[in-house]
Amino acid sequence: MNLALFDLDNTLIAGDSDVEWPRFLIKQGLLDADVYHARNDAFYEQYKAGTLDIHEFLEFALTPLARFDRARLDALHAQYMEEHIKPIIPQKARDLLAAHKADGDVVMIITATNRFVTGPIARELGVEHLIAVELEEDGNGNFTGRPTGVPSFQSGKITRLEAWLAERGESLASYDKVFFYSDSRNDLPLLEKVTHPVAVDPDEVLRATAEERGWPVITLRD
């Protein structure tokens, strides 16, 4: 049996769900455009440069979730999916996922974006297993605006994946092949751990690394 791991943002979708979510909230008049566009764009540039402080970013990114109850958030997310996410899911991404599932592989999305944003996207893509940033909830099931556990970012993806495998009584060695598809230099720690790393529409650093090491470089953009 094989394990097929996929980054989400700019890999399976032609954009970043953690950038699109505040853009959607701004469009709804629920966030201050001047404040959030500037800070979100700055964080995104840090992410692309490999210099993002994940804890500082999460403090910023998760705060809006605490402003609304879950029913309101779920309704907003359904609209967000229709307007911002479904239009940027390439058919090639759906086809690649389907090919791995047809081969009987265990398929997982592993992302540094939080579970609230990414859970419905994983379901839309037909992916059962998801590792994402986990969110703290209060006694009523509403979000506090704080993360819990290890963020699934950079080497944290390895930590979270190994914990998930251990819960199943497995390790990476339990699988004949372990694929990991990603666009980002931030995923180099996990790309270097798997047997079959694949660069997908990669940034400059990942492209150079992939070419140097002979990793496949593919595009999933339609």
C-alpha angles and dihedrals in degrees: 000000000000132000119220115196123190133191109218114209115073088354110066091012126044093235142023119283091201089058096042095052097064089040088057092048090050090052088053090052092245098117132043105257097207094052100040100041092053097045095040092050090049092051091047091053089051089050092052090048092051092241101104118137097218095199093052090047094049092050087057099038100045099046094085090057090066092059096070136047119245096258091056092044093050091051091049091048092053090056091044090054092053097044105033111019113033092054091057099048105106118218088229089063092052090048093051092050090048091051092054092047090048088055090055094249123155104246125204139171112216114188143163090223118097125266095244092061097037104037095078090043091055089050091050088053092048094242114146100190121064132173111190140143106295122226130221115236132199125229091279095053094255122134119258094203093249131107125232130213128357114339111238093235129123107325088000087075089063092048093050094043093050090050091051091049092048090055087058092047090250143112133195087270089063089076128071091218131013115197124193121187118195143150099205142086086217088072096056093106092061095035088059091052100054129078095231114036115181125191111216117197085328132202117247096268095048092045091053092047092048093049092048093050098038096246117157115262115203140165126227095184115118 
